[in-house]
């Protein structure tokens, strides 16, 4: 039990919110923690490594379903580096599509705000354009 961390300690160690750990437990991304005699949840190295892996995937924008799928693949032990690289490359394509969508949104909003005369009246081109049918 000496190597175990309580949930608060784990949250500080990995820089994540307590609620994040609870959520990942509730949806089954991390297993139920062992309990101390006083009822505190205890997390060991394997739990810490798994949570760190999940947090890194989430920081890279992988969805919960993608994380679950990758964890199942890794846990099965029946995968190749090529298969994992393919998943990562598919995610890169998703990221690029989102970037393109954001650039399009930026251009549209720039065009809309470019029509605004920024006067001191309630007459506003931004409101007018956004209200059009």
Wavefront OBJ file of the C-alpha trace (Angstrom):
o trace
v 0.000 0.000 0.000
v 3.037 2.238 0.364
v 3.265 2.757 -3.421
v -0.430 3.534 -3.737
v -1.812 7.028 -4.234
v -5.160 8.320 -3.052
v -7.350 10.005 -5.665
v -6.350 13.526 -4.582
v -2.669 12.628 -4.752
v -3.182 11.063 -8.180
v -4.994 14.143 -9.419
v -2.138 16.394 -8.283
v 0.533 14.071 -9.667
v -1.027 14.001 -13.141
v -2.421 17.533 -13.101
v -5.995 16.528 -13.716
v -9.250 17.203 -11.947
v -10.671 14.783 -9.367
v -13.899 14.770 -11.348
v -12.005 13.611 -14.425
v -10.753 10.571 -12.554
v -14.271 9.849 -11.237
v -15.695 10.221 -14.729
v -13.169 7.850 -16.285
v -13.950 5.317 -13.544
v -17.707 5.700 -14.091
v -17.440 5.101 -17.842
v -15.019 2.211 -17.408
v -11.860 3.686 -18.937
v -10.085 2.948 -15.679
v -11.108 0.095 -13.460
v -12.524 0.406 -9.987
v -9.789 1.303 -7.531
v -8.813 -0.822 -4.573
v -9.833 0.589 -1.208
v -7.818 1.200 1.920
v -9.064 -0.004 5.292
v -10.509 3.480 5.811
v -12.282 3.416 2.431
v -9.958 5.654 0.394
v -9.512 4.712 -3.253
v -5.976 3.541 -3.954
v -4.213 3.775 -7.298
v -1.094 1.841 -8.200
v 1.515 2.229 -10.947
v -0.581 0.416 -13.572
v -3.567 2.674 -12.773
v -1.358 5.766 -12.928
v 0.182 4.710 -16.251
v -3.241 3.974 -17.743
v -4.667 7.307 -16.609
v -1.600 9.165 -17.930
v -2.090 7.417 -21.309
v -5.782 8.372 -21.365
v -5.038 11.986 -20.460
v -2.443 12.260 -23.219
v -4.858 10.845 -25.779
v -7.532 13.304 -24.676
v -5.050 16.209 -24.860
v -4.397 15.175 -28.456
v -8.120 15.399 -29.173
v -9.019 11.715 -29.311
v -12.679 11.084 -28.517
v -13.725 8.897 -25.599
v -14.724 6.185 -28.087
v -11.303 6.392 -29.751
v -9.602 6.172 -26.348
v -11.726 3.154 -25.410
v -10.910 1.459 -28.708
v -7.172 2.130 -28.376
v -7.159 0.857 -24.800
v -8.945 -2.333 -25.842
v -6.465 -2.820 -28.680
v -3.450 -2.239 -26.445
v -4.881 -4.415 -23.661
v -5.496 -7.276 -26.071
v -1.787 -7.371 -26.847
v -2.770 -8.306 -30.381
v -1.758 -5.239 -32.378
v 1.013 -3.951 -34.554
v 2.715 -0.604 -34.571
v 1.380 -0.158 -38.097
v -2.207 -0.519 -36.866
v -1.677 2.066 -34.146
v 0.001 4.440 -36.616
v -3.024 4.079 -38.895
v -5.333 5.139 -36.064
v -3.099 8.154 -35.381
v -3.016 9.077 -39.081
v -6.814 8.915 -39.256
v -6.938 11.255 -36.280
v -4.564 13.645 -38.075
v -7.033 13.758 -40.977
v -9.825 14.581 -38.530
v -7.720 17.366 -37.009
v -6.964 18.800 -40.456
v -10.662 18.805 -41.320
v -11.434 20.664 -38.082
v -8.690 23.192 -38.831
v -10.173 23.787 -42.290
v -13.621 24.255 -40.750
v -12.230 26.745 -38.231
v -10.444 28.686 -40.988
v -13.709 28.858 -42.940
v -15.534 30.090 -39.830
v -12.837 32.688 -39.247
v -13.141 33.975 -42.848
v -16.929 34.185 -42.556
v -16.841 36.042 -39.267
v -14.093 38.358 -40.545
v -16.266 39.189 -43.575
v -19.271 39.827 -41.360
v -17.400 42.071 -38.913
v -15.790 43.858 -41.866
v -19.252 45.145 -42.780
v -19.677 46.771 -39.362
v -19.298 50.572 -39.218
v -18.713 50.394 -35.445
v -20.904 53.390 -34.781
v -22.519 54.465 -31.543
v -25.999 53.455 -32.652
v -27.815 50.125 -32.366
v -27.697 49.868 -36.188
v -25.220 47.013 -36.581
v -24.249 45.131 -39.731
v -23.153 42.106 -37.689
v -26.646 41.742 -36.203
v -28.215 42.373 -39.602
v -26.158 39.699 -41.374
v -26.634 37.143 -38.600
v -30.397 37.797 -38.582
v -30.868 37.320 -42.344
v -32.881 34.388 -43.602
l 1 2 3 4 5 6 7 8 9 10 11 12 13 14 15 16 17 18 19 20 21 22 23 24 25 26 27 28 29 30 31 32 33 34 35 36 37 38 39 40 41 42 43 44 45 46 47 48 49 50 51 52 53 54 55 56 57 58 59 60 61 62 63 64 65 66 67 68 69 70 71 72 73 74 75 76 77 78 79 80 81 82 83 84 85 86 87 88 89 90 91 92 93 94 95 96 97 98 99 100 101 102 103 104 105 106 107 108 109 110 111 112 113 114 115 116 117 118 119 120 121 122 123 124 125 126 127 128 129 130 131 132 133
